[in-house]
Amino acid sequence: MAKQIRATPELRGKDAIRFIERMHSFEKEPISKIDRDFLKRLKEKTPYFESFLR
């Protein structure tokens, strides 16, 4: 049998503010070299993935 999925925690107060600040800081950071390389490989394989949509 599969395990049940736990409920998503609700963030309140300082935890919620800290979470939002952290997400904003990640959005402002430039994309890492690993992510750039991954994106490049993904774009190269786009025709392969699109073939499943036809």
C-alpha positions as CSV (number, residue, x, y, z in Angstrom):
1,M,0.0,0.0,0.0
2,A,1.1,3.5,-0.7
3,K,1.8,5.9,2.1
4,Q,-0.6,8.8,2.7
5,I,0.6,12.2,1.7
6,R,1.0,14.5,4.7
7,A,-0.9,17.7,4.9
8,T,0.9,20.8,3.6
9,P,1.9,22.9,6.6
10,E,0.4,26.4,6.9
11,L,2.9,29.1,7.5
12,R,1.9,31.9,9.7
13,G,3.6,35.0,11.1
14,K,7.4,35.1,11.1
15,D,7.6,31.7,9.3
16,A,5.4,33.0,6.4
17,I,7.4,36.2,6.1
18,R,10.7,34.3,6.1
19,F,9.4,31.9,3.5
20,I,8.3,34.7,1.2
21,E,11.6,36.6,1.6
22,R,13.5,33.5,0.8
23,M,11.5,32.9,-2.4
24,H,12.0,36.5,-3.5
25,S,15.8,36.1,-3.0
26,F,15.8,32.9,-5.1
27,E,13.9,34.7,-7.9
28,K,16.4,37.5,-8.0
29,E,19.5,35.3,-8.2
30,P,20.9,34.6,-11.7
31,I,20.4,31.2,-13.1
32,S,23.2,28.8,-12.0
33,K,25.5,27.1,-14.5
34,I,24.0,23.7,-13.7
35,D,20.5,25.0,-14.5
36,R,21.8,26.7,-17.7
37,D,23.3,23.4,-18.9
38,F,20.1,21.5,-18.0
39,L,18.0,24.1,-19.9
40,K,20.3,23.8,-22.9
41,R,20.0,20.0,-23.0
42,L,16.3,20.2,-22.5
43,K,15.9,22.7,-25.4
44,E,18.0,20.3,-27.6
45,K,15.6,17.5,-26.9
46,T,12.4,19.6,-27.5
47,P,11.5,17.8,-30.8
48,Y,11.6,14.4,-28.9
49,F,9.3,15.6,-26.2
50,E,7.0,17.3,-28.7
51,S,6.7,14.1,-30.7
52,F,4.5,12.7,-27.9
53,L,2.1,15.6,-28.2
54,R,1.1,14.9,-31.8
